[in-house]
Amino acid sequence: MATSALFLSTLGGLLLLGLLTTTLAERTFLPRVTLLLIFGALIGTEGFDLIPPGFSQHFNLIAEMTLIMVGFLIGGKLTLEQLRQSATEVFWISAVAAVFTTLLVAGCLWLLGVSPELALLLGCIASATAPAALLDVVEEINKKRATESPFGRLLLSIVAIDDFWALLLFAVGLSAVTALNGGGLDAHFFMEAAREVVIALVLGVAIGLPAAYLTGRACPGQPILIEALGIVFLCGGLAIWLEVSYLITAMTVGATVANLAKHHEYPFHAIEDIEAPFMVIFFILAGSALEFEALQALGLMGLVYLLGRSAGKYLGALIGAQLAGSRPAVKHWMGLALLPQAGVPIGMALVAAAEFPQYRQVLLSVVVSSTVLFDIVGPVLARVAIRRGDSA
């Protein structure tokens, strides 16, 4: 009984804290994501330690459920109409920003004296971007305006493709480091990444096709909440069981339904209604797990990583937008909006650390400490970029 009371009271307190955070975000220059992370850090283990351990143990499950819904919603932005308008921009900006960031971070670290293997691993990890934080920032801006942000719509399309590039670059990096360590050129990691992407896409289409036809029938025009949650959690559970990217799977389902469900008036309204509480708990728990002691180990290598990734995203997006013939606002502000970086890089660092234990300490120190800063500062810069990108 005591455990249930503690769990429920904690859940209620976090949701009310999220409501307070939303109110503060409307009155300050800080986006809701940053405020949730800060409040989470204050009440977490590094602060007042107010969150019961039994509640924090559910963080991984909450994170997976939240990110599956995020992937589903972002995939819904990838309609054929949207892609016809911006396919060139999405491809060039996402690809060049990812590759340029990898090369710049790896090159700067190598010039600093870091071994080529470690520099390449950190460069590949730097290419990833945080979809959840950016979706929350865009939705926050859209609600205030009651209209969709054109810059935000393009940003979410770019972020949707970013996960593909990051996964492929990381696989190539792991293979290259294996070869540099004397193991010969190993295509295993690249083949695993290709397999993961292909299976995730096939699974997403396999779930999305019947969902596009069957949903929105019980309540004409819109899928009801039970339908939407059933599809989202089914695709996420199967993706995790098959050990493929649930983000890519969920994005594929979302894109398939959005493009094929012609009888839908607005296919994702039900998910958007339930997504907000999950986002609140996710970011507060993410903030509570931040280890500020890691910042002390940042050092010169971490500083170069921070500056290299920031410059790589900005210049890469600028070059990609130039190649795509984008308008000036996209060229100058898109790179700034791509800075948030959350759980995906830490997952990559853990995989790399398991494959190459000799780099474990440095990898985790640099990636975890930089993620703390990008998590807090990135959404602020993203909101500035979206506002400037729309007004210019």
Secondary structure, 3 states (H helix, E strand, C coil): CHHHHHHHHHHHHHHHHHHHHHHHHHHCCCCHHHHHHHHHHHHCCCCCCCCCHHHHCCHHHHHHHHHHHHHHHHHCCCCHHHHHHHHHHHHHHHHHHHHHHHHHHHHHHHHHCCCHHHHHHHHHHCCCCCHHHHHHHHHHHHHHHCCCCHHHHHHHHHHHHHHHHHHHHHHHHHHHHHHHHHHCCCCHHHHHHHHHHHHHHHHHHHHHHHHHHHCCCCCCCCCCHHHHHHHHHHHHHHHHHCCCCHHHHHHHHHHHHHHHCCCCCCCCHHHHHHHHHHHHHHHHHHHHCCCHHHHHHCHHHHHHHHHHHHHHHHHHHHHHHHHHCCCHHHHHHHHHHCCCCCHHHHHHHHHHHHHCHHHHHHHHHHHHHHHHHHHHHHHHHHHHHHHHHHHC
